[in-house]
Each structure stands twice: as structure tokens, then as C-alpha cells.
Amino acid sequence: MAEKYTVKSGQTLSSIAKALGTTVAALKKANPALTTNPKYNGGNTLFSGTKLNIPGAAPAASTQNVQSAGAGGFTDSQNAARLAAAGKPGGNTTVTTLNPNPAATTGNVRTLLSQNPYAGTYSAPGSQLGGDPNALSSTVPQTKDKLSMAQLQKQFGIAAAVIGADPSLKAALERILGKDGAPMITDPYLQEQIIKESSWWRDQTDTQRQFAWAKETNPGQFAADIQSNASEIVKKFAANGLQITADQAVAYAQQMMQQAIIKDGKVVRYDTDYLNQLMANAIDFTKNDKIGDRVVYTKLSGNLETLAQSLYKQAWDYGFPQTMSNAGFTGWFEASMKGLVAGTLNPQQIDDQLQARAKSFAPGLANLIDQGQTLRQAADPWLQAIADTWEVGSVNNIDLNDATVQKVLNFTDEKGNVSPINLYDAKKMARRDTAKFDATQTAKEEKTRIASTLLRDMGFLG
């Protein structure tokens, strides 16, 4: 299967081709829809979230099942023997090397992700706060005079406060140090396996352990990172017109710095998707006004106001606000706003939803809609004919739900085919809607002429 590239906001085929090391022509060849589907305008119009085939991308190589060295550079059979020597059952078990303090970027929130204006990336506490990242990289046994509780804490990134709170971890460390006259275990591989038996290892992620280590070993830098990340979270909420307390920001910052935790046996991730969902859930849709019988969210601010205006325009182009109940539209609007902010929906998916609904509403215009036109664009000639007949000025004043409009756009012939009627018949049908046509100046003048003719023929007028 060909590899895919997801289009980001503001990108063009030229910028994508440059990023992928290919050409615009190659991209168009690998993605025929760019030239065959009018909505892409020959490749000049792209939508954020659209997935493109990458030219010449080869499928990922299959994973081979090979015999390889286990932890510490030893084979599985050698590791099994070493476990047996330590009084543990052996076996062909592949062991992942323990990384006590994985290196991480330091400090603040990074730049927002370009494909989602509401996304951000947070870092765990800086690597300068951790222990020696190469503590387990050597296969040379450590000498006895180097082993102490403090040395093991640094080697595995274990906060002192954790040892007293976790009996299984304390027992593991004491076993390595040779408590009660037992031999000290100096083999890094065996030390690793013993540590992994503790709940400290089983019930936490690497980033959780790193978070606790950083908090204890460099509290000043740790507190500064918390405040910096919390400040960035406040700014993101404020940019979207959302309220957040200082305590909430600090709590979210701590979660984002841990990145992922194990809770009830499951991994819970605190990433950009999590923060975006928090912001989506914080949108207050109770702040609204009414225009006629319709709810309009006029009190959103910041990025949310811009997003709402764009969504209203997109829905109006497809006739959405005028073609369903108020409750139905507000439900769709709120779900779409939340989805766009949370990143679970993208503009292309919204456009696809509206296209599908427009084709269901006006099947006679389905072909034009499939070619990339909105419902109002496709219906414009007929709407203009009706608007002229009813003398309502702009076609924007025509209600797509009007019975006459529906008959004009969705005429069914004797074979069951659905299509719009011709423009001449559309005007005739509009004239037959007396409730609207009789209110026009044309109708009044026609009636005056008829009345004058009758009166003249009867001799009442000279």
C-alpha cells in the first residue's frame, strides 16, 4: 500500500513536492483526483486533512523473525543462564533494556502543529534533571565499591521518596545490594530484571518515572518548567476565548509533562489530542443570541469566533441552516465545532458531510455537487429566475425549503429521473405561486392594465 501524506493548512502542491523531494507533476500523477475532481481546481486548491499518495513510496519492509542478541549484548540462551544463576527461571525471553532517564527536550510548549491550529506539543522535564542515560549501556559488571542505594537511585532514576512508598521497589534494591548477607548482584542485566519485577516499574511509564525523578533532583528547574508550561496553556485557552483557572493550568501542565501514565492497568496519554479535547469541552455554547427562531452563537471570541464564522459560511453555501430544524442545525454546529477544535474532524470531512446532505436534499443537482459546486452554486440559475419573478432582489433571500423551489430543483419525469426544470418553466411555476407573485410590482401593474382594459371595454373609461 502506498504511503500517504496528510495536507496541512496553507500548503500548496509546490510546498508539498519540495518537502517530499518530488515534483508537482509526480504528485498529480500519483493523485489523479487532483486534476479530475473540479473542487481541487487542477491541484491549485487543497484542503487541510486531505491524504495524498506519495509518488514512488515503497511499502514498508516486512519484519523478519531473526535470532538476535538480548539485553546487554548477550544471546537469549546466555541471558537465561544468567537468570538461572541468580535463582530466577530462564527461557527464551526477549528483554527490553531499561532506560532509567530517557533524554527529552526541555522546558516549554513547542510551536503549534501546523495542521491543527489548536494543537501544541509539551515536553517532559529536561534531560539535565535525570541520571546517567548510559548507566545500563555497559555489559561490564560494576565493582562492589560503586554500589550503594544512592548509586542505584541515580542509575535507575528513582526518587528517594518513592522507595519508602513502594515496598516492592525497596525490596528489589535491597536484593541487588545483597541484604542479609546475600551476594551483591553486579550484573546490569540481572539488576534490570529485578527492578522490572517491582510495581514501580510495572505500574508506571518511563515518563512518569522521569517526572518524579526531575521533581526530586532539581525542584527549582522543575517548578519553572511547570509554570512555563501552565502559562502556555493559559495563552492557548485565551486565544480561543476560553476561561481556565491558574490551578487548572498547573494541573494540565503536570499531566502534559508526564506525557503518559498507567491508570487501572491501561495507558492514558496526555498529549496534544488530550489538551485539544479539554478545550473543545470548555466551549460554552450557552452564550448565544437568536435571529428569528434560530440560535446564533454570536458571543464566541478569539479563534473560536473565526472558526464559527467559517462554519456558518460553509453550511450556508450548502443550504444547511435553511434545510433542517433549528435543533438539528445547532446540534450539528456544536458537534462540528468541538470536533474541529479537538482534532477529531477536519474541514474536508465537514465538506464531505455537507455535500452528502446537499445531494440528498437536491438529488436533481447531485452531478453538479459531485463536480465540486456547493448547493447554492449549483442551484443559482434557478434561484435567480425565481428571485427575479418574485422581485426579492438577491438570490440569498430565497428559502431553499420553499415548496416552489423544491419543485423547480427536483422535478421527476415519467421515467422517475430527477432533475431541475428549464428556466422558462421555472419562472412560470414561480408566477403560479400567487402568495408571492401577487405582492410584486409586476403583478400589480398587470392587474391594473387588465382592470383598465375591462373598464374601457365596458365604456366606463374614455
VONUDO-34955 format. One record per residue (C-alpha): residue number from 0; x, y, z. Coordinates in Angstrom, 1 decimal, m for minus. Last residue first. Layout:
! residues N
> seq, xx, yy, zz
> NUM, X, Y, Z
...
//
This chain:
! residues 462
> seq, xx, yy, zz
> 461, m63.0, 57.3, m22.3
> 460, m63.3, 54.9, m19.4
> 459, m66.5, 53.4, m18.1
> 458, m67.5, 52.2, m21.5
> 457, m67.4, 48.5, m20.7
> 456, m64.4, 47.9, m22.9
> 455, m62.6, 50.7, m21.1
> 454, m63.4, 49.2, m17.7
> 453, m62.1, 45.9, m18.8
> 452, m58.9, 47.3, m20.3
> 451, m58.3, 49.3, m17.1
> 450, m58.7, 46.3, m14.9
> 449, m56.3, 44.2, m17.1
> 448, m53.7, 47.0, m17.0
> 447, m54.0, 47.4, m13.2
> 446, m53.7, 43.7, m12.8
> 445, m50.5, 43.6, m14.8
> 444, m49.1, 46.6, m12.9
> 443, m49.8, 44.9, m9.6
> 442, m48.3, 41.6, m10.8
> 441, m45.1, 43.4, m12.0
> 440, m44.8, 45.3, m8.7
> 439, m44.7, 42.0, m6.8
> 438, m47.0, 41.0, m4.0
> 437, m49.1, 38.9, m6.3
> 436, m46.1, 36.8, m7.1
> 435, m45.5, 35.6, m3.5
> 434, m49.0, 34.4, m2.5
> 433, m49.8, 33.7, m6.1
> 432, m47.2, 30.9, m6.5
> 431, m48.3, 30.4, m10.2
> 430, m45.7, 33.1, m11.1
> 429, m42.9, 30.9, m9.7
> 428, m44.1, 28.0, m11.8
> 427, m43.9, 30.1, m14.9
> 426, m40.4, 31.3, m14.0
> 425, m39.2, 27.8, m13.5
> 424, m40.9, 26.8, m16.8
> 423, m38.6, 29.3, m18.6
> 422, m35.6, 28.2, m16.6
> 421, m35.9, 24.5, m17.6
> 420, m36.9, 22.0, m14.9
> 419, m34.3, 20.7, m12.4
> 418, m33.6, 17.0, m12.5
> 417, m35.0, 13.7, m11.1
> 416, m35.5, 10.7, m13.3
> 415, m38.5, 8.6, m12.5
> 414, m39.3, 7.6, m16.0
> 413, m42.4, 9.9, m16.2
> 412, m40.2, 12.9, m15.1
> 411, m39.4, 13.9, m11.5
> 410, m38.7, 17.6, m11.0
> 409, m36.3, 18.3, m8.1
> 408, m35.0, 21.8, m8.4
> 407, m38.2, 23.5, m9.6
> 406, m40.5, 21.6, m7.3
> 405, m38.2, 22.3, m4.3
> 404, m38.1, 26.0, m5.1
> 403, m41.9, 26.1, m5.3
> 402, m42.2, 24.3, m1.9
> 401, m39.8, 26.7, m0.2
> 400, m37.1, 24.9, 1.8
> 399, m34.3, 26.6, m0.2
> 398, m35.6, 30.0, 1.0
> 397, m34.7, 32.6, m1.5
> 396, m33.4, 35.9, 0.0
> 395, m29.8, 34.9, m0.9
> 394, m30.9, 35.0, m4.6
> 393, m30.7, 38.8, m4.2
> 392, m33.6, 41.1, m5.1
> 391, m36.9, 39.7, m4.0
> 390, m38.7, 40.5, m7.2
> 389, m40.8, 37.3, m7.1
> 388, m40.0, 36.6, m10.8
> 387, m36.4, 37.8, m10.5
> 386, m35.8, 35.7, m7.4
> 385, m37.3, 32.7, m9.1
> 384, m35.0, 33.0, m12.1
> 383, m32.0, 33.7, m9.8
> 382, m32.8, 30.6, m7.8
> 381, m32.9, 28.6, m11.0
> 380, m29.6, 29.8, m12.2
> 379, m28.0, 29.6, m8.7
> 378, m28.9, 26.0, m7.9
> 377, m25.4, 24.6, m8.4
> 376, m23.7, 27.5, m6.7
> 375, m26.2, 27.4, m3.8
> 374, m25.7, 23.6, m3.3
> 373, m21.9, 24.0, m3.4
> 372, m20.1, 23.1, m6.5
> 371, m17.3, 20.5, m6.6
> 370, m18.2, 18.3, m9.5
> 369, m20.1, 16.0, m7.2
> 368, m22.4, 19.0, m6.4
> 367, m23.1, 19.4, m10.2
> 366, m24.0, 15.7, m10.5
> 365, m26.2, 15.8, m7.4
> 364, m28.3, 18.7, m8.6
> 363, m31.5, 16.8, m9.2
> 362, m30.9, 15.0, m5.9
> 361, m31.5, 18.2, m4.0
> 360, m31.8, 17.4, m0.3
> 359, m29.9, 14.1, m0.5
> 358, m27.2, 15.7, m2.7
> 357, m27.0, 18.6, m0.1
> 356, m26.6, 16.1, 2.8
> 355, m23.8, 14.3, 1.1
> 354, m22.0, 17.5, 0.2
> 353, m22.4, 18.8, 3.8
> 352, m20.8, 15.8, 5.3
> 351, m18.0, 15.8, 2.7
> 350, m17.3, 19.5, 3.5
> 349, m17.1, 18.7, 7.2
> 348, m14.7, 15.8, 6.5
> 347, m12.5, 18.1, 4.4
> 346, m12.5, 20.7, 7.2
> 345, m11.1, 18.2, 9.7
> 344, m12.8, 16.3, 12.5
> 343, m11.3, 14.5, 15.6
> 342, m8.9, 17.4, 16.0
> 341, m10.4, 18.5, 19.3
> 340, m11.1, 22.0, 18.0
> 339, m12.6, 20.7, 14.7
> 338, m14.7, 18.1, 16.5
> 337, m16.0, 20.5, 19.1
> 336, m17.1, 23.0, 16.4
> 335, m18.6, 20.2, 14.3
> 334, m20.6, 18.8, 17.3
> 333, m21.9, 22.3, 18.2
> 332, m22.9, 23.1, 14.6
> 331, m24.6, 19.7, 14.0
> 330, m26.7, 20.0, 17.2
> 329, m27.5, 23.7, 16.4
> 328, m28.6, 22.6, 12.9
> 327, m30.9, 19.8, 14.1
> 326, m32.4, 21.9, 16.9
> 325, m33.2, 24.7, 14.4
> 324, m34.8, 22.2, 12.0
> 323, m33.2, 21.5, 8.6
> 322, m32.9, 23.0, 5.2
> 321, m32.3, 26.6, 5.9
> 320, m29.2, 26.3, 8.0
> 319, m27.7, 23.7, 5.6
> 318, m28.1, 25.4, 2.3
> 317, m24.8, 24.1, 1.1
> 316, m23.3, 27.6, 0.9
> 315, m24.9, 28.3, 4.3
> 314, m23.1, 25.5, 6.0
> 313, m19.7, 26.7, 4.7
> 312, m20.5, 30.3, 5.7
> 311, m21.6, 29.2, 9.2
> 310, m18.5, 27.0, 9.6
> 309, m16.2, 29.9, 8.6
> 308, m17.9, 32.2, 11.1
> 307, m17.7, 29.6, 13.8
> 306, m13.9, 29.1, 13.2
> 305, m13.3, 32.9, 13.3
> 304, m15.2, 33.2, 16.6
> 303, m13.5, 30.1, 18.0
> 302, m10.1, 31.6, 17.2
> 301, m10.8, 34.5, 19.6
> 300, m14.4, 35.0, 20.7
> 299, m17.8, 33.2, 20.8
> 298, m20.6, 35.6, 21.7
> 297, m22.5, 35.4, 18.4
> 296, m23.6, 31.8, 18.5
> 295, m26.8, 32.1, 16.5
> 294, m30.0, 30.2, 17.6
> 293, m32.7, 30.4, 15.0
> 292, m36.3, 31.4, 15.5
> 291, m35.9, 35.0, 14.4
> 290, m32.2, 35.8, 15.0
> 289, m31.5, 34.5, 18.4
> 288, m28.5, 35.1, 20.7
> 287, m25.8, 32.8, 22.1
> 286, m23.7, 32.2, 25.2
> 285, m25.0, 28.7, 26.2
> 284, m22.5, 27.2, 23.8
> 283, m19.6, 27.5, 26.3
> 282, m16.6, 25.8, 24.8
> 281, m14.7, 24.0, 27.6
> 280, m15.2, 20.5, 26.2
> 279, m13.3, 21.5, 23.0
> 278, m10.5, 23.0, 25.1
> 277, m10.1, 19.7, 27.1
> 276, m10.3, 17.8, 23.8
> 275, m7.4, 19.9, 22.4
> 274, m5.4, 19.2, 25.5
> 273, m5.9, 15.4, 25.2
> 272, m5.1, 15.5, 21.4
> 271, m1.9, 17.4, 22.2
> 270, m0.8, 14.6, 24.5
> 269, m1.6, 13.3, 28.0
> 268, m1.9, 9.6, 27.2
> 267, m3.6, 7.1, 29.5
> 266, m2.0, 3.6, 29.4
> 265, m4.2, 1.0, 30.9
> 264, m3.8, m1.2, 34.0
> 263, m6.1, 0.9, 36.2
> 262, m4.1, 4.0, 35.2
> 261, m0.6, 3.8, 33.6
> 260, 0.6, 7.3, 32.7
> 259, 1.6, 9.1, 29.5
> 258, 3.0, 12.5, 28.7
> 257, 4.2, 13.2, 32.2
> 256, 4.8, 16.8, 31.2
> 255, 1.3, 17.1, 29.8
> 254, m0.2, 15.9, 33.1
> 253, 1.8, 18.4, 35.1
> 252, 0.8, 21.2, 32.7
> 251, m2.9, 20.2, 33.0
> 250, m2.7, 20.5, 36.8
> 249, m0.9, 23.9, 36.5
> 248, m3.5, 25.2, 34.1
> 247, m6.4, 24.0, 36.3
> 246, m4.9, 25.7, 39.3
> 245, m4.4, 29.0, 37.4
> 244, m8.1, 28.9, 36.3
> 243, m9.2, 28.5, 32.7
> 242, m11.6, 30.6, 30.5
> 241, m11.9, 30.1, 26.8
> 240, m11.8, 32.8, 24.1
> 239, m9.8, 30.6, 21.8
> 238, m6.6, 32.6, 22.2
> 237, m7.3, 32.6, 25.9
> 236, m7.2, 28.8, 26.1
> 235, m3.9, 28.7, 24.2
> 234, m2.5, 31.5, 26.4
> 233, m3.5, 29.7, 29.6
> 232, m1.8, 26.5, 28.3
> 231, 1.4, 28.5, 27.6
> 230, 1.4, 29.8, 31.1
> 229, 1.0, 26.3, 32.5
> 228, 4.0, 25.2, 30.5
> 227, 6.2, 28.0, 31.9
> 226, 4.9, 27.4, 35.4
> 225, 5.6, 23.7, 35.4
> 224, 9.0, 24.2, 33.8
> 223, 10.0, 26.7, 36.5
> 222, 8.8, 24.3, 39.2
> 221, 11.0, 21.6, 37.7
> 220, 14.0, 23.9, 37.4
> 219, 13.8, 24.7, 41.1
> 218, 12.9, 21.2, 42.2
> 217, 16.0, 19.6, 40.6
> 216, 16.5, 16.1, 42.0
> 215, 13.1, 15.5, 43.5
> 214, 10.8, 16.8, 40.7
> 213, 13.1, 15.5, 38.0
> 212, 13.0, 12.0, 39.4
> 211, 9.2, 12.0, 39.7
> 210, 8.8, 13.2, 36.1
> 209, 11.3, 10.7, 34.8
> 208, 9.4, 7.9, 36.5
> 207, 6.1, 9.1, 34.9
> 206, 7.9, 9.5, 31.6
> 205, 9.1, 5.9, 31.6
> 204, 5.6, 4.7, 32.3
> 203, 4.4, 3.5, 35.6
> 202, 2.6, 0.5, 37.1
> 201, 5.1, m2.3, 36.2
> 200, 8.3, m0.4, 37.0
> 199, 7.4, 1.0, 40.4
> 198, 5.4, m2.2, 41.0
> 197, 8.7, m4.1, 41.2
> 196, 9.6, m7.0, 38.9
> 195, 11.3, m4.7, 36.4
> 194, 13.9, m3.8, 39.1
> 193, 14.9, m7.4, 39.4
> 192, 15.2, m7.8, 35.6
> 191, 17.4, m4.7, 35.3
> 190, 19.7, m5.8, 38.1
> 189, 20.2, m9.1, 36.3
> 188, 21.2, m7.3, 33.1
> 187, 23.5, m4.9, 34.9
> 186, 25.4, m7.7, 36.6
> 185, 26.6, m6.5, 40.0
> 184, 24.2, m8.5, 42.2
> 183, 25.6, m8.4, 45.8
> 182, 25.7, m11.8, 47.4
> 181, 23.2, m12.4, 50.3
> 180, 24.4, m11.4, 53.7
> 179, 21.1, m10.1, 55.0
> 178, 20.7, m7.6, 52.1
> 177, 22.9, m8.1, 49.0
> 176, 22.7, m4.7, 47.3
> 175, 20.6, m6.1, 44.4
> 174, 18.2, m7.6, 46.9
> 173, 18.0, m4.3, 48.8
> 172, 17.0, m2.6, 45.5
> 171, 14.3, m5.1, 44.8
> 170, 12.9, m5.0, 48.3
> 169, 12.7, m1.2, 48.2
> 168, 10.9, m1.4, 44.9
> 167, 8.4, m3.9, 46.2
> 166, 7.8, m1.9, 49.3
> 165, 6.9, 1.2, 47.3
> 164, 6.3, 4.3, 49.4
> 163, 9.7, 4.3, 51.1
> 162, 11.5, 3.9, 47.7
> 161, 9.4, 6.6, 46.0
> 160, 10.6, 9.4, 48.3
> 159, 14.1, 8.7, 47.2
> 158, 13.3, 9.3, 43.6
> 157, 14.5, 6.5, 41.3
> 156, 16.3, 7.4, 38.1
> 155, 17.7, 3.9, 37.5
> 154, 21.4, 4.7, 37.8
> 153, 20.8, 7.6, 40.2
> 152, 18.8, 5.6, 42.6
> 151, 21.2, 2.7, 42.3
> 150, 24.1, 4.9, 43.2
> 149, 22.3, 6.3, 46.2
> 148, 21.5, 2.8, 47.4
> 147, 25.1, 1.8, 47.1
> 146, 27.2, 0.0, 44.5
> 145, 30.5, 1.5, 43.5
> 144, 32.6, m0.5, 46.0
> 143, 31.2, m3.7, 44.6
> 142, 32.5, m3.3, 41.1
> 141, 30.1, m3.0, 38.3
> 140, 29.8, m5.8, 35.8
> 139, 30.9, m4.9, 32.3
> 138, 27.9, m5.1, 29.9
> 137, 27.8, m1.3, 29.5
> 136, 24.8, 0.6, 28.3
> 135, 23.0, 0.4, 31.7
> 134, 24.1, 3.7, 33.2
> 133, 24.3, 5.4, 29.8
> 132, 21.5, 7.9, 30.4
> 131, 23.2, 8.9, 33.7
> 130, 20.6, 10.4, 36.0
> 129, 17.9, 12.9, 35.1
> 128, 17.5, 16.7, 35.6
> 127, 19.7, 17.6, 32.6
> 126, 17.3, 15.6, 30.5
> 125, 14.7, 18.3, 30.9
> 124, 11.2, 17.7, 32.4
> 123, 8.8, 16.3, 29.8
> 122, 8.0, 18.3, 26.8
> 121, 4.7, 19.7, 25.5
> 120, 3.4, 19.8, 22.0
> 119, 0.6, 22.1, 20.8
> 118, m2.6, 21.7, 18.8
> 117, m5.4, 24.2, 18.3
> 116, m4.4, 25.5, 14.9
> 115, m4.2, 21.9, 13.6
> 114, m2.2, 21.0, 10.5
> 113, 0.7, 23.4, 11.5
> 112, 1.2, 21.9, 15.0
> 111, 1.6, 24.8, 17.4
> 110, 5.2, 25.6, 18.3
> 109, 6.6, 23.9, 21.4
> 108, 5.5, 24.2, 25.0
> 107, 8.3, 25.0, 27.3
> 106, 11.1, 23.3, 29.2
> 105, 13.5, 20.7, 27.9
> 104, 13.6, 18.1, 25.2
> 103, 13.8, 14.6, 26.5
> 102, 16.5, 12.1, 27.1
> 101, 15.2, 8.9, 28.7
> 100, 16.1, 8.6, 32.4
> 99, 16.1, 5.0, 33.6
> 98, 16.0, 3.3, 30.2
> 97, 15.6, m0.4, 30.9
> 96, 16.7, m2.6, 28.1
> 95, 13.8, m4.6, 26.6
> 94, 14.2, m8.3, 27.3
> 93, 13.5, m11.1, 24.9
> 92, 12.6, m14.3, 26.7
> 91, 13.9, m17.6, 25.5
> 90, 13.7, m19.2, 29.0
> 89, 15.2, m19.0, 32.4
> 88, 13.6, m19.1, 35.9
> 87, 15.3, m17.0, 38.5
> 86, 17.9, m18.0, 41.1
> 85, 20.6, m15.6, 40.0
> 84, 22.5, m18.3, 38.2
> 83, 19.2, m19.1, 36.4
> 82, 18.9, m15.6, 35.2
> 81, 22.4, m15.7, 33.9
> 80, 21.7, m18.9, 32.1
> 79, 18.6, m17.5, 30.5
> 78, 20.6, m14.4, 29.4
> 77, 23.1, m16.7, 27.7
> 76, 20.3, m18.6, 25.9
> 75, 18.7, m15.4, 24.8
> 74, 22.0, m14.1, 23.4
> 73, 24.1, m11.5, 25.2
> 72, 24.6, m7.9, 24.1
> 71, 23.4, m6.4, 27.4
> 70, 19.8, m7.3, 26.7
> 69, 19.3, m9.9, 24.0
> 68, 21.4, m10.7, 21.0
> 67, 19.4, m11.6, 17.9
> 66, 17.7, m14.6, 16.3
> 65, 15.6, m13.3, 13.5
> 64, 11.9, m13.1, 12.8
> 63, 11.8, m10.6, 9.9
> 62, 9.6, m7.6, 9.9
> 61, 8.2, m6.8, 6.5
> 60, 9.6, m3.9, 4.6
> 59, 7.3, m0.9, 4.4
> 58, 5.7, m0.4, 1.0
> 57, 7.7, 1.8, m1.4
> 56, 6.8, 5.4, m2.0
> 55, 7.3, 6.3, m5.7
> 54, 5.0, 9.3, m5.5
> 53, 3.4, 9.8, m2.1
> 52, m0.3, 9.3, m2.3
> 51, m2.2, 12.3, m0.8
> 50, m4.4, 12.4, 2.2
> 49, m6.7, 15.5, 2.6
> 48, m6.6, 16.9, 6.2
> 47, m6.3, 20.5, 5.2
> 46, m7.9, 21.0, 1.8
> 45, m6.1, 21.8, m1.4
> 44, m6.9, 24.2, m4.3
> 43, m4.5, 24.7, m7.1
> 42, m4.4, 20.9, m7.9
> 41, m6.4, 21.3, m11.1
> 40, m9.1, 23.2, m9.3
> 39, m9.3, 20.7, m6.4
> 38, m13.1, 21.0, m6.3
> 37, m13.1, 20.1, m10.0
> 36, m12.2, 16.5, m9.4
> 35, m10.2, 15.1, m12.4
> 34, m6.9, 17.0, m11.9
> 33, m6.3, 16.5, m8.1
> 32, m8.3, 13.3, m8.3
> 31, m5.5, 11.7, m10.3
> 30, m3.2, 11.5, m7.2
> 29, 0.1, 9.8, m8.1
> 28, 0.2, 11.6, m11.5
> 27, m0.6, 14.9, m9.7
> 26, 2.2, 14.4, m7.2
> 25, 4.6, 13.5, m10.0
> 24, 3.8, 16.7, m11.9
> 23, 4.2, 18.7, m8.7
> 22, 7.7, 17.3, m8.3
> 21, 9.5, 15.2, m5.7
> 20, 11.7, 15.8, m2.6
> 19, 8.8, 15.3, m0.2
> 18, 9.1, 18.8, 1.4
> 17, 9.6, 20.3, m2.1
> 16, 6.6, 18.5, m3.5
> 15, 4.5, 19.6, m0.5
> 14, 5.5, 23.2, m1.0
> 13, 4.7, 23.1, m4.7
> 12, 1.4, 21.3, m4.2
> 11, 0.3, 24.0, m1.8
> 10, 0.2, 24.1, 2.0
> 9, m1.8, 26.6, 4.0
> 8, m3.3, 24.1, 6.4
> 7, m1.6, 20.8, 6.3
> 6, m2.1, 18.0, 3.7
> 5, m1.6, 14.5, 5.1
> 4, 0.9, 12.4, 3.2
> 3, 0.2, 8.7, 2.5
> 2, 2.4, 5.7, 1.8
> 1, 1.4, 3.4, m1.0
> 0, 0.0, 0.0, 0.0
//
